[in-house]
Amino acid sequence: MTPDFLVTHSGGFHADELLSSVVLTRLFPRARLVRSRAAEWLTPGADRIIYDVGGAYDAAKGIFDHHQRGAPLREDGQPYSSFGLIWKHFGRDYLAASGIPEDHVETLHASFDAGFVLPVDLVDNGALSPSVAGPLAGLTLPVLLETLKPVFDDTDPEADDRSFMAALAIARSVVEAQLGTSAAKLRAEGLVRKAIADAGEGHILELPMGMPFRPAIVKAGADHLLFVVHPRDNDWCITGIRRADEGFELRADLPAAWAGLTGKELEDVCGVEGASFCHNGRFIAAAKTRDAILAMAKLALKEAQSSAQTTAAKQ
């Protein structure tokens, strides 16, 4: 359907209809956004999509509410808000319209639903409280979006609609940035998989640029990899690979003798011309050229393997 109107309720607003509006206004940019509780607007018709209001959920009729008795639930029993319903029915088209490659649409639709849409659904239905975030509760997205509502003593009759449109622009930026980051991670995964294949049994992974690499390494079962090297704007760097999603323990640290050194001092200690920096935490180092960073990587690998052998011999 190509609606002429996108209809949601007037008055105060919440994250779910704001985020639903992000999706729908992207798909149907010529449709007029109407905020009303008038019966004539809440009557389903071929010219409109109604969401977060209307007391019914019927995708065929274009109405997507979740406040009524018998409101829709996910297959696992968790509740939908209007955002979840709109994402379920229009999310794939939104991703395609946003330029997401066809072979990434399903993966991204599911991951965004689980990591972004579902939490909004749960908070809107009272099934999850932002208070679980502790001191960060006031910084959760649903709470932040609601802070954009007019204050209680703003008597301007246009205040709600004006605030809604201002909040919509912010919500749009958040959704687009989140999806852009997720899409980039999928692109990176393909590049990392190729680099892993090129590395073979080697312990050093060379990438064409900086990118998220750990998820692809874990997914590929490439436990033999210890270090990653890649170019940056004006130099090259080597980084360690974290052992787990949480925490900072690495599969292998850079040499202790390099910690906190820069320039000539680092060159003298490691014996590599062009070595320029090593973080005191020994998880990243830099060099001026590819040859220099690869030389540093080989030295770091040799020390890491020697340390591992020593530890094994003591056990």
MARMAR-171104 format. One record per residue: x negated, y, z of N, C-alpha, C in turn; residue number from 1. Coordinates in steps of 0.001 Angstrom, whole numbers, plus 500000, padded with zeros to 6 digits. Each point is the difference from the previous one (the first is absolute). Layout:
(pt (X Y Z) (X Y Z) (X Y Z) NUM) ...
END
This chain:
(pt (499171 498811 500000) (500829 501189 500000) (499128 501252 500000) 1) (pt (500517 501059 499428) (499332 501292 500022) (500956 500999 500641) 2) (pt (499889 500205 501294) (500977 500817 500722) (499819 501494 499735) 3) (pt (501092 500704 500145) (499965 501460 499967) (499799 500576 501394) 4) (pt (500329 499184 501022) (499942 500487 501378) (499345 498963 500910) 5) (pt (499197 500495 500934) (499426 499194 501070) (500597 500553 501288) 6) (pt (500805 499195 500672) (500811 500504 501107) (499555 499386 501325) 7) (pt (499655 500840 500943) (499732 499566 501367) (500711 500967 500940) 8) (pt (499943 499736 501289) (500792 500805 500938) (499373 501360 500261) 9) (pt (500839 500920 500406) (499550 501338 500380) (499599 499999 501470) 10) (pt (499608 501158 500514) (499619 500123 501402) (498561 499569 500238) 11) (pt (499744 499569 501240) (498656 499553 500351) (499558 498824 499148) 12) (pt (498700 499830 499884) (499487 498929 499142) (498975 499150 500739) 13) (pt (499801 498807 499449) (499033 499052 500537) (499068 499523 498886) 14) (pt (499016 499221 500396) (499007 499548 499032) (500608 499131 498905) 15) (pt (501028 499214 500338) (500456 499022 499005) (500635 500650 498783) 16) (pt (500871 501008 500186) (500585 500610 498800) (499022 500935 499304) 17) (pt (499063 500577 500759) (498953 500794 499360) (499165 499132 499067) 18) (pt (499549 498861 500504) (499147 499121 499213) (500774 499346 498855) 19) (pt (501283 499708 500235) (500845 499524 498906) (500073 501051 498899) 20) (pt (500104 501257 500408) (500086 501094 499036) (498719 500136 499194) 21) (pt (498860 499700 500618) (498735 500012 499265) (500075 499047 498815) 22) (pt (500473 498792 500256) (500088 498986 498948) (500999 500408 498933) 23) (pt (501183 500391 500423) (501081 500253 499046) (499764 501255 499165) 24) (pt (499463 501052 500598) (499765 501216 499220) (498855 499811 499012) 25) (pt (499106 499068 500277) (498926 499681 499026) (500576 499233 498823) 26) (pt (500905 499090 500283) (500595 499193 498931) (501027 500778 499194) 27) (pt (500715 500893 500674) (501095 500724 499341) (499807 501509 500209) 28) (pt (498984 500570 499381) (499652 501398 500270) (501070 500999 499553) 29) (pt (500885 499594 499092) (501037 500918 499526) (501268 499949 500865) 30) (pt (500067 499023 500891) (501186 499888 500852) (499988 501092 501068) 31) (pt (501147 500468 500352) (500133 501016 501049) (500076 499322 501361) 32) (pt (499192 500457 500917) (500017 499471 501367) (501081 500721 500793) 33) (pt (500965 499236 500496) (501138 500562 500725) (499970 499499 501436) 34) (pt (500060 500911 500951) (500070 499628 501411) (501394 500388 500498) 35) (pt (500828 498977 500261) (501391 500280 500357) (500602 498816 500739) 36) (pt (501027 500295 500787) (500817 498952 500609) (501445 500069 499487) 37) (pt (500230 500788 498982) (501334 500137 499440) (500402 498712 499283) 38) (pt (501249 499608 500185) (500480 498728 499453) (499827 499911 498492) 39) (pt (500175 501125 499315) (499898 499932 498538) (498587 499662 499528) 40) (pt (499006 500329 500819) (498626 499645 499636) (499641 498582 500437) 41) (pt (500671 499489 501002) (499656 498673 500528) (500818 498884 499359) 42) (pt (500753 500317 498981) (500749 498999 499246) (499120 499471 498879) 43) (pt (499679 498706 499986) (499127 499462 498950) (500527 500298 498603) 44) (pt (499062 500229 499089) (500356 500253 498617) (498804 499747 499106) 45) (pt (500242 499885 498711) (498934 499696 499053) (498985 501122 499868) 46) (pt (500348 501184 500486) (499117 501156 499835) (499121 500280 501212) 47) (pt (499989 499091 501010) (499277 500330 501224) (499401 498788 500708) 48) (pt (498962 500285 500791) (499449 499043 500965) (500204 500634 501377) 49) (pt (500611 499243 500902) (500297 500475 501354) (499136 499208 500975) 50) (pt (499332 500667 500924) (499108 499282 500902) (499964 500639 501391) 51) (pt (499887 499131 500990) (499968 500352 501424) (501302 500633 500476) 52) (pt (501049 499789 499256) (501311 500517 500364) (501028 499244 499168) 53) (pt (501251 500015 500440) (501054 499383 499200) (500574 498731 500574) 54) (pt (499309 499386 500969) (500556 498844 500697) (500082 498723 499213) 55) (pt (499154 499832 498976) (500033 498761 499212) (498655 499782 499329) 56) (pt (499741 498740 499709) (498826 499640 499200) (500483 499147 498844) 57) (pt (499924 500565 498810) (500422 499299 498795) (499142 500530 498856) 58) (pt (498946 499278 499695) (499055 500465 498977) (500680 500187 498650) 59) (pt (500951 499138 499681) (500680 500101 498707) (500780 501299 499884) 60) (pt (500490 500511 501133) (500757 501254 499993) (499114 501211 500316) 61) (pt (498719 499729 500277) (499082 501106 500244) (500126 500637 501359) 62) (pt (500348 499217 501026) (500099 500548 501357) (499123 499173 500942) 63) (pt (499168 500695 500791) (498964 499338 500791) (499983 500571 501420) 64) (pt (500978 499599 500798) (500033 500420 501397) (499668 498810 500890) 65) (pt (499670 500288 501254) (499617 498919 500930) (500584 500226 501392) 66) (pt (500932 500924 500142) (500546 500332 501315) (501272 499229 500339) 67) (pt (500577 499322 499044) (501283 499328 500170) (499840 498638 500685) 68) (pt (501099 499474 500512) (499985 498622 500506) (499656 499061 498845) 69) (pt (499248 498957 500335) (499587 499078 498957) (498957 500605 499087) 70) (pt (499217 500935 500531) (498962 500652 499195) (498989 498966 499505) 71) (pt (499376 500240 498860) (499094 499012 499402) (498747 499766 500835) 72) (pt (499550 498757 499976) (498777 499603 500688) (499044 499367 498995) 73) (pt (498732 500070 500298) (498998 499302 499202) (500131 498498 500228) 74) (pt (499324 499230 499175) (500085 498542 500118) (499552 499514 501366) 75) (pt (499086 500739 500640) (499513 499596 501320) (500839 500590 501131) 76) (pt (501122 500655 499662) (500903 500535 501009) (499712 501414 500447) 77) (pt (498950 500600 499486) (499684 501373 500400) (500860 500981 499204) 78) (pt (500370 501121 500616) (500959 500914 499369) (499380 500864 498905) 79) (pt (500842 500364 499074) (499643 500999 499000) (500461 501378 500470) 80) (pt (499281 501024 499616) (500544 501356 499988) (500274 500310 498531) 81) (pt (500461 501199 499716) (500238 500343 498597) (498704 499917 499197) 82) (pt (498868 500307 500631) (498724 499943 499295) (499694 498580 499544) 83) (pt (500198 499037 500895) (499752 498617 499630) (500892 499541 498863) 84) (pt (501258 500417 500026) (500940 499616 498942) (499619 500636 498663) 85) (pt (499659 501281 500045) (499599 500678 498766) (498706 499403 499462) 86) (pt (499059 499688 500904) (498738 499404 499543) (500247 498617 499401) 87) (pt (500886 499248 500605) (500325 498660 499498) (500506 500067 498563) 88) (pt (500868 500957 499732) (500655 500051 498689) (499290 500886 498983) 89) (pt (499276 500994 500459) (499397 500957 499078) (498479 500097 500112) 90) (pt (499419 499316 500986) (498564 500130 500235) (499147 499566 498832) 91) (pt (500352 498911 499362) (499204 499510 498867) (500024 500994 498846) 92) (pt (501177 500553 499731) (500104 501003 498938) (499207 501251 500362) 93) (pt (500017 500353 501273) (499226 501159 500458) (498509 499772 499753) 94) (pt (499516 498805 500333) (498586 499692 499797) (499639 500047 498524) 95) (pt (500849 499427 499162) (499747 500021 498562) (499980 501437 499480) 96) (pt (500942 500809 500476) (500060 501397 499573) (498802 500795 500506) 97) (pt (499362 499503 501051) (498830 500666 500568) (498702 499553 499348) 98) (pt (500111 499141 498986) (498814 499574 499265) (499284 498795 500570) 99) (pt (500626 499267 500918) (499378 498802 500550) (499999 498908 498924) 100) (pt (498873 499341 499754) (499964 498935 498993) (501022 498910 500307) 101) (pt (500578 499445 498953) (501074 499021 500171) (499573 498828 500868) 102) (pt (498752 499557 499860) (499574 498829 500762) (499722 500312 501469) 103) (pt (500087 501274 500382) (499814 500382 501402) (501315 500373 500685) 104) (pt (501070 500131 499216) (501252 500522 500547) (500537 499131 501131) 105) (pt (500100 498687 499792) (500578 499128 501031) (499173 500007 501272) 106) (pt (498685 499913 499848) (499119 499996 501172) (500137 501292 500783) 107) (pt (500001 501118 499290) (500070 501288 500674) (501393 500244 500581) 108) (pt (501032 499536 499302) (501362 500151 500520) (500135 499274 501337) 109) (pt (499470 498785 500079) (500113 499214 501225) (499150 500572 501127) 110) (pt (498771 500414 499698) (499119 500503 501051) (500496 501340 500543) 111) (pt (500526 500849 499138) (500540 501291 500450) (501256 499784 500825) 112) (pt (500800 499023 499618) (501204 499687 500770) (499634 499551 501412) 113) (pt (499011 499120 500099) (499630 499453 501305) (499276 501021 500875) 114) (pt (499130 500804 499401) (499157 500880 500802) (500508 501406 500190) 115) (pt (500941 500439 499165) (500460 501391 500055) (501517 500090 500146) 116) (pt (500719 499277 499142) (501456 500108 499993) (500608 499356 501248) 117) (pt (499587 498778 500304) (500577 499288 501139) (499872 500771 501310) 118) (pt (498833 500565 500335) (499931 500773 501245) (500998 501154 500049) 119) (pt (500209 500675 498874) (500995 501071 499951) (501392 499441 500255) 120) (pt (500298 498862 499368) (501291 499341 500213) (500224 499670 501471) 121) (pt (498990 499434 500620) (500137 499573 501390) (500190 501178 500940) 122) (pt (499233 501060 499792) (500142 501183 500855) (501380 500627 499811) 123) (pt (500458 500099 498762) (501286 500633 499737) (501153 499228 500640) 124) (pt (499864 498686 500089) (501054 499170 500589) (499833 499790 501497) 125) (pt (498984 500595 500595) (499774 499838 501430) (499406 498660 500375) 126) (pt (499522 499251 499001) (499396 498703 500272) (498518 500121 500361) 127) (pt (499453 501180 499811) (498601 500264 500332) (499911 501439 500467) 128) (pt (499336 500222 501126) (499846 501349 500512) (498618 500539 499672) 129) (pt (499914 501252 499546) (498675 500589 499782) (499137 499975 501251) 130) (pt (500632 499835 501173) (499240 499997 501250) (498980 498869 500060) 131) (pt (500175 498958 499155) (499016 498910 500007) (498638 500493 499543) 132) (pt (499981 501173 499353) (498728 500577 499556) (499294 500745 501121) 133) (pt (500607 499997 501194) (499370 500645 501143) (499799 501492 499766) 134) (pt (498803 500521 500273) (499752 501434 499839) (500186 500493 498562) 135) (pt (499980 499068 499044) (500168 500381 498601) (501463 500004 499569) 136) (pt (500923 499743 500908) (501415 499890 499647) (500502 501230 499249) 137) (pt (499584 501170 500442) (500458 501227 499365) (499406 500246 498635) 138) (pt (499030 499176 499621) (499351 500157 498703) (500436 498945 498997) 139) (pt (500968 499159 500362) (500511 499019 499042) (500824 500728 498937) 140) (pt (500053 499428 498804) (500646 500690 498885) (501463 500346 500259) 141) (pt (500841 499074 500488) (501401 500382 500238) (500141 501186 500949) 142) (pt (499178 500034 501039) (500080 501105 500956) (499533 501300 499352) 143) (pt (498900 499943 499269) (499475 501211 499372) (500992 500585 499000) 144) (pt (500645 499139 499222) (500963 500503 499025) (501188 500663 500687) 145) (pt (500403 499445 501131) (501139 500595 500708) (499648 501334 500657) 146) (pt (498722 500236 500253) (499624 501304 500565) (500212 501123 498995) 147) (pt (500232 499650 498734) (500218 501007 498964) (501450 500465 499942) 148) (pt (500866 499405 500823) (501391 500460 500062) (500059 501396 500634) 149) (pt (501056 500748 499719) (500128 501329 500622) (500111 499880 501525) 150) (pt (499560 501023 500691) (500146 500019 501456) (501469 500224 500356) 151) (pt (500363 499677 501218) (501410 499945 500390) (500739 501324 499853) 152) (pt (499271 501123 500152) (500685 501287 499973) (499801 500751 498685) 153) (pt (499612 499257 498959) (499953 500587 498665) (501417 499953 499431) 154) (pt (500650 501129 499880) (501408 500048 499598) (500201 500210 498505) 155) (pt (498925 500041 499246) (500110 500169 498555) (500718 498779 499410) 156) (pt (501123 500171 499312) (500727 498851 499457) (499207 499220 498952) 157) (pt (498967 500624 499461) (499171 499327 498996) (498770 499329 500614) 158) (pt (499848 500103 501311) (498769 499533 500644) (499768 498507 499805) 159) (pt (501058 499183 500157) (499829 498552 499869) (499539 499617 498596) 160) (pt (500668 500542 499004) (499636 499652 498621) (498610 500519 499646) 161) (pt (499683 501195 500450) (498677 500556 499714) (498904 499160 500665) 162) (pt (500244 499594 501228) (499016 499185 500713) (499879 498619 499367) 163) (pt (501142 499455 499555) (499974 498693 499343) (499114 500045 498764) 164) (pt (500145 501015 499179) (499216 500081 498773) (498514 500210 500297) 165) (pt (499705 500767 501045) (498600 500180 500387) (499414 498678 500501) 166) (pt (500786 499263 500797) (499545 498705 500507) (499860 498987 498873) 167) (pt (500876 500101 498996) (499946 499080 498868) (498672 500124 499263) 168) (pt (499521 501219 499836) (498715 500197 499322) (498863 499343 500772) 169) (pt (500049 500113 501320) (498954 499380 500827) (500114 498483 499950) 170) (pt (501227 499487 500117) (500202 498553 499935) (499523 499451 498666) 171) (pt (500237 500744 498925) (499555 499551 498674) (498472 499878 499953) 172) (pt (499327 500990 500569) (498531 499956 500004) (499487 498791 500774) 173) (pt (500658 499693 501125) (499573 498857 500810) (500195 498693 499244) 174) (pt (501178 499821 499402) (500279 498761 499262) (499033 499838 498830) 175) (pt (499808 501058 499245) (499123 499913 498835) (498557 499714 500401) 176) (pt (499556 500615 501095) (498632 499753 500468) (499844 498571 500495) 177) (pt (500996 499507 500747) (499936 498642 500519) (499971 498979 498870) 178) (pt (500880 500185 499025) (500042 499073 498872) (498754 500137 499136) 179) (pt (499493 501225 499859) (498775 500196 499236) (498817 499272 500616) 180) (pt (499931 500055 501322) (498922 499293 500703) (500147 498494 499849) 181) (pt (501223 499504 500133) (500237 498564 499868) (499710 499513 498582) 182) (pt (500394 500794 499011) (499729 499635 498611) (498503 499983 499736) 183) (pt (499278 500958 500591) (498550 500043 499822) (499332 498769 500605) 184) (pt (500522 499529 501123) (499433 498801 500621) (500171 498785 499098) 185) (pt (501126 499924 499292) (500200 498890 499066) (499028 500105 498833) 186) (pt (499763 501211 499503) (499025 500178 498921) (498602 499615 500488) 187) (pt (499692 500420 501224) (498687 499681 500563) (499819 498494 500142) 188) (pt (501064 499310 500377) (499909 498552 500185) (499547 499308 498724) 189) (pt (500521 500455 498865) (499588 499411 498736) (498531 500241 499716) 190) (pt (499514 501205 500272) (498590 500325 499776) (499092 499208 500932) 191) (pt (500422 499848 501258) (499182 499264 500968) (499945 498518 499626) 192) (pt (501122 499443 499572) (500005 498592 499585) (498995 499756 498869) 193) (pt (499950 500915 499043) (499051 499859 498891) (498572 500087 500510) 194) (pt (499753 500945 500918) (498656 500155 500546) (499582 498765 500789) 195) (pt (500939 499384 500710) (499701 498772 500747) (499598 498895 499035) 196) (pt (500729 499891 498900) (499653 498982 498997) (498613 500271 499426) 197) (pt (499691 501266 499748) (498678 500350 499453) (498889 499717 501006) 198) (pt (500295 500164 501297) (498978 499789 501034) (499675 498526 500191) 199) (pt (500930 499124 499643) (499765 498567 500171) (499744 499641 501452) 200) (pt (498898 499320 500240) (499652 499580 501362) (499157 501028 500735) 201) (pt (499769 501135 499351) (499211 501049 500639) (500707 500576 501211) 202) (pt (499230 500625 500872) (500544 500534 501255) (500246 501510 499949) 203) (pt (499658 500609 498866) (500162 501444 499839) (500999 500246 498877) 204) (pt (501040 500742 500297) (501048 500304 499025) (499797 501419 499483) 205) (pt (499855 500139 498687) (499844 501331 499405) (501305 500413 499335) 206) (pt (500506 501169 500386) (501236 500535 499447) (499708 501235 499145) 207) (pt (500849 500301 499023) (499750 501137 499114) (500239 501352 500635) 208) (pt (500701 500013 501143) (500282 501242 500719) (500495 499632 501388) 209) (pt (500125 500992 500867) (500571 499731 501315) (501468 499653 499888) 210) (pt (500434 498990 500735) (501396 499562 499958) (500268 499070 501177) 211) (pt (501265 499764 500348) (500298 498999 501034) (499552 498628 499506) 212) (pt (499210 499294 500812) (499471 498718 499516) (500291 498820 500915) 213) (pt (500175 500241 501285) (500117 498868 500912) (501200 499089 499718) 214) (pt (501210 500539 499744) (501137 499094 499759) (499758 499020 498857) 215) (pt (499392 500474 498919) (499740 499112 498870) (498931 498968 500335) 216) (pt (499002 500407 500782) (498953 499067 500410) (500590 498889 500863) 217) (pt (500853 500374 500942) (500636 499016 500868) (500911 499082 499190) 218) (pt (500797 500593 499121) (500933 499211 499193) (499259 499012 499107) 219) (pt (498827 500404 499511) (499214 499127 499129) (499231 498941 500789) 220) (pt (499994 500098 501331) (499244 499049 500808) (498502 500142 499812) 221) (pt (499551 501218 499666) (498576 500233 499723) (499247 500263 501302) 222) (pt (499948 498978 500843) (499369 500145 501315) (498484 500162 499916) 223) (pt (499427 499677 498844) (498553 500090 499849) (499519 501446 499812) 224) (pt (500894 500906 499657) (499604 501386 499776) (499715 500705 501323) 225) (pt (498895 500738 500036) (499607 500697 501227) (499953 501512 499842) 226) (pt (499670 500486 498797) (499873 501434 499795) (500639 500404 498669) 227) (pt (500429 501263 499952) (500580 500566 498781) (499211 501251 499634) 228) (pt (499643 500119 498717) (499337 501219 499524) (500828 500616 498887) 229) (pt (499972 501327 499933) (500719 500695 498926) (499505 501430 499887) 230) (pt (500175 500615 498827) (499606 501402 499833) (500996 500942 500664) 231) (pt (499500 501178 500379) (500856 501084 500473) (499784 501183 499057) 232) (pt (500398 501196 500384) (499875 501147 499102) (498559 500237 499561) 233) (pt (499093 500039 500978) (498614 500356 499685) (498973 498992 500496) 234) (pt (500466 498885 500535) (499064 498998 500489) (500669 498633 499999) 235) (pt (499398 499030 500682) (500539 498647 500122) (500070 499652 501476) 236) (pt (500884 499083 500348) (500067 499603 501400) (500151 498487 500139) 237) (pt (499640 499528 501171) (500183 498595 500379) (500826 500004 501278) 238) (pt (500999 499139 500057) (500834 499900 501195) (500131 498549 500421) 239) (pt (500247 499799 501286) (500290 498671 500504) (501459 499647 499767) 240) (pt (500339 498745 500275) (501369 499496 499827) (500525 499594 501370) 241) (pt (501115 500574 500414) (500549 499668 501314) (500467 498552 500047) 242) (pt (499805 499388 501157) (500396 498600 500174) (501514 499833 500074) 243) (pt (500678 500995 500561) (501442 499880 500222) (500686 501317 499694) 244) (pt (501330 499949 499841) (500763 501217 499734) (499863 500990 501142) 245) (pt (499981 499490 501213) (499851 500845 501174) (498549 499963 500479) 246) (pt (499560 501109 500547) (498643 500040 500530) (498985 500391 498936) 247) (pt (498755 500109 500432) (498948 500501 499116) (498823 499031 499852) 248) (pt (500132 498793 500536) (498905 499041 499873) (499817 499618 498533) 249) (pt (498743 500011 499551) (499682 499725 498604) (499492 498580 499811) 250) (pt (500136 499508 498796) (499388 498703 499674) (498487 500076 500167) 251) (pt (499435 501158 499686) (498563 500224 500190) (499763 501494 500156) 252) (pt (499166 500377 500964) (499645 501405 500197) (498794 500351 499143) 253) (pt (499857 501275 499710) (498774 500471 499375) (498874 499925 501034) 254) (pt (498756 499981 499574) (498878 499836 500943) (499986 501036 501121) 255) (pt (499705 499534 501192) (499985 500883 501159) (498962 501104 499852) 256) (pt (498895 499711 499309) (498933 500991 499849) (500423 501190 499153) 257) (pt (501083 499844 499223) (500451 501099 499143) (500965 500949 500711) 258) (pt (500551 499587 501099) (501114 500705 500641) (499696 501477 500258) 259) (pt (500827 500872 499462) (499912 501419 500262) (498917 500743 499248) 260) (pt (499299 499332 499095) (498892 500642 499291) (500465 500623 498686) 261) (pt (499280 501021 499546) (500285 500653 498730) (498696 500322 499276) 262) (pt (500121 500244 498694) (498898 500515 499199) (498709 499215 500109) 263) (pt (498892 500738 500099) (498661 499409 499995) (499812 499002 501131) 264) (pt (500596 500286 501134) (499866 499094 501151) (500603 498636 499674) 265) (pt (501164 499985 499345) (500622 498737 499617) (499199 499319 498902) 266) (pt (499510 500773 499044) (499164 499425 498934) (498789 499280 500592) 267) (pt (499362 500630 500976) (498806 499409 500610) (500321 498706 500734) 268) (pt (501135 499980 500699) (500345 498825 500801) (500409 498823 499128) 269) (pt (500804 500255 498978) (500485 498876 499186) (499124 499733 498777) 270) (pt (499127 500961 499656) (499109 499788 498868) (500649 500165 498647) 271) (pt (501129 500694 499940) (500716 500191 498737) (500033 501483 499658) 272) (pt (499360 500364 498902) (500028 501376 499547) (501421 500356 499549) 273) (pt (500538 501098 500502) (501358 500409 499651) (501023 499671 501074) 274) (pt (499605 499212 501010) (500909 499764 501129) (500262 501339 500674) 275) (pt (501261 500310 500301) (500296 501349 500475) (500726 500091 501338) 276) (pt (500720 498939 500389) (500807 500115 501224) (500435 498626 500470) 277) (pt (500027 499818 501318) (500626 498823 500591) (500749 500443 501251) 278) (pt (501276 499666 500058) (500810 500371 501156) (499479 499294 501240) 279) (pt (500100 500700 501117) (499519 499416 501253) (500761 498733 500358) 280) (pt (501251 499870 499498) (500782 498792 500247) (499633 498843 499098) 281) (pt (499104 500236 499037) (499442 498953 499130) (501055 499311 499120) 282) (pt (501046 500738 499638) (501013 499423 499118) (499957 500603 498602) 283) (pt (499258 501092 499824) (499866 500612 498683) (498649 500686 499886) 284) (pt (499431 499924 498795) (498755 500699 499694) (500084 500491 498568) 285) (pt (499109 500942 499652) (500042 500591 498666) (498604 500111 499420) 286) (pt (499957 500081 498673) (498748 500193 499280) (500281 500824 498751) 287) (pt (498946 500549 499424) (500171 500911 498869) (500299 499283 498694) 288) (pt (499585 498747 499865) (500155 499283 498734) (500534 498591 500224) 289) (pt (500470 499388 498906) (500477 498617 500064) (498856 499061 500371) 290) (pt (498834 500199 499379) (498865 499124 500308) (499647 500069 501481) 291) (pt (500054 501203 500561) (499652 500156 501412) (501025 499321 500902) 292) (pt (501279 500148 499691) (501004 499395 500874) (499968 498489 499902) 293) (pt (499721 499468 498805) (499894 498545 499870) (498782 499473 500757) 294) (pt (498917 500779 499995) (498821 499593 500772) (500329 499987 501490) 295) (pt (500721 501002 500461) (500413 500029 501399) (500940 498838 500317) 296) (pt (500889 499696 499073) (500941 498898 500213) (499264 498677 500143) 297) (pt (498995 499782 499186) (499230 498759 500080) (499250 499903 501327) 298) (pt (499454 501122 500462) (499321 500003 501299) (500991 499724 501133) 299) (pt (501171 500635 499933) (501018 499790 501029) (500468 498553 500001) 300) (pt (500162 499430 498816) (500427 498608 499890) (498944 499064 500590) 301) (pt (498741 500243 499675) (498922 499153 500518) (499978 500018 501525) 302) (pt (500151 501203 500592) (499986 500091 501461) (501228 499334 500603) 303) (pt (501167 500173 499369) (501226 499399 500518) (499919 498484 499972) 304) (pt (499452 499449 498922) (499866 498548 499895) (498995 499460 501009) 305) (pt (498921 500738 500205) (499003 499586 500994) (500574 500035 501392) 306) (pt (500790 501026 500297) (500628 500110 501320) (500993 498862 500218) 307) (pt (500745 499664 498947) (500994 498916 500111) (499305 498671 500239) 308) (pt (498870 499784 499341) (499257 498752 500187) (499442 499899 501413) 309) (pt (499514 501120 500517) (499465 500023 501355) (501085 499690 501029) 310) (pt (501173 500600 499789) (501113 499779 500915) (500443 498539 499966) 311) (pt (500042 499429 498785) (500404 498595 499859) (499016 499065 500671) 312) (pt (498713 500343 499904) (498980 499136 500599) (500086 499995 501515) 313) (pt (500477 501086 500596) (500096 500079 501455) (501201 499258 500550) 314) (pt (500977 499717 499138) (501238 499376 500470) (499890 498482 500092) 315) 
END
